[in-house]
Amino acid sequence: MLNIIDALPAGFFATTAGDLHSLLSGPTLIHLPGRRSEPLFVSILLHGNEDTGLKAVQKVLSRYRGKPLPRALSLFVGNVEAAREGVRRLDGQPDFNRIWPGCESQGSPEERMMAQVVEAMRLRNVFASIDIHNNTGLNPHYACINRLDQNFFHLARLFSRITVYFVLPVGVQAMAFAALCPAVTVECGKAGAGASDDHAADFVDAALHLDHFPIHPVARHDLDLYHTVALVKVPETIGFTFGQGEADIVFVDDLDHFNFTELPAGTSFGQVAPDGSLPLQAYNDEGRDVAANYFEIRDGELLTRQPVMPAMLTRNERIIRQDCLCYLMERLPYEGV
């Protein structure tokens, strides 16, 4: 299933995510040479509706037309079929950012393909890894890491001072590459924002210019570090809507405005049946449902039980069903220098 090529396909600079299928028959690993041989790995379109990665790479590579790259670049173009339809993933497909080595199961062709990508990059002595994403709610640009390590901090800080450490969900690209090199996932806000494309492009360009990672720690005042404490899901049996209507949960209309806001205990997420059971699940790093630690029902309102800071809250029903409602975070002490 994996295509491996050593040059950009004709028409790459003019294509859109929706038209990539006319250039690439499926997931493709593209190896491009550079002055430094240890490659930067960049993955894009693991979710087909998140096109900032493609636009950013097009911008970066257009700067070096006719000139050598500062460092070799290995570009993985993920879910071309979903990109054709403008969706995260097609019905019946796995999530391309949940099937990398370390995922809960490793038997599907797609999982074997991702393992092949990781092995190919191990043999090339990969220098660093960047996975580029968008999200559907109102969020600042931020970086995500899976190891509390200074090289990971330095790579994340090139993109944003806001850095989130997480270990769930498993099977994500950055976690698989963390065993090989500093690896980061960057969340670039909503797709379609030109500023997001430019920010991601400048980040990739800066990473290509890195000769090595600094020996000194990232300064304390240069990093806002958070840790995800729970992954919040709406069970399949629970119906929901936003603002008004009839459903098991009627979330507040502007729920995604809570992202990266420190919410006090007693903040309302919406209306629910006053005598019903808690209609959310919240899984901690050990995979236990701890929703009752963070939410409660009082007089028909779904309230936060303790202070929380959400991230990636979205009003997109398809994304909520395919992935999650949000993550809950806490600040993580960082000493730095």
URNORKA-V821048 format. One record per backbone hydrogen bond with DSSP energy under -0.5 kcal/mol. NH is the residue of the N-H (numbers start at 1). CO is the residue of the C=O. If there is no record, write none. Layout:
NH;CO
NH;CO
This chain:
3;27
5;29
12;9
14;11
15;11
15;12
19;16
20;16
20;17
22;19
23;20
24;20
28;77
29;3
30;28
30;75
31;5
31;29
32;30
32;73
35;69
36;70
39;37
39;124
40;72
41;39
41;128
42;74
43;130
44;76
45;50
48;88
50;47
51;49
55;51
56;52
57;53
58;54
59;55
60;56
61;57
62;58
63;59
63;60
64;60
64;61
65;62
67;64
69;33
72;36
73;32
74;40
75;30
75;73
76;42
76;74
77;28
77;75
78;44
78;76
79;45
80;78
83;79
84;80
85;81
85;82
86;82
87;82
93;90
96;46
96;94
98;95
100;171
103;100
112;108
113;109
114;110
115;111
116;112
117;113
118;114
119;115
120;116
121;117
122;118
123;119
124;120
125;122
126;121
127;39
128;39
129;182
130;41
131;184
132;43
132;130
133;186
135;189
139;137
142;187
143;162
144;185
145;164
149;147
153;149
154;150
155;151
156;152
157;153
158;154
159;155
159;156
160;156
163;161
163;224
164;143
165;226
166;145
176;172
177;173
178;174
179;176
180;177
181;177
182;127
184;129
185;144
186;131
187;142
188;133
188;186
193;190
194;192
196;193
197;193
198;194
199;195
200;196
201;197
202;198
203;199
204;200
205;201
206;202
207;203
208;204
209;205
210;206
210;207
222;219
223;220
224;161
225;223
226;163
227;330
228;165
229;328
230;328
231;283
232;230
232;326
233;281
235;233
235;279
238;235
239;237
241;249
243;251
244;242
247;245
249;239
250;271
251;241
251;249
252;269
255;252
257;254
258;255
259;256
260;310
261;258
263;261
263;308
266;304
267;264
269;302
270;302
271;250
272;300
273;248
276;273
281;233
283;231
284;288
287;284
290;282
290;288
293;290
294;290
294;291
295;291
296;303
298;301
301;298
302;270
303;296
303;301
304;267
305;294
306;294
308;263
309;329
310;261
311;327
314;325
317;315
320;316
321;317
322;318
323;319
324;319
325;232
326;232
327;311
328;230
329;309
330;227
332;225
333;331
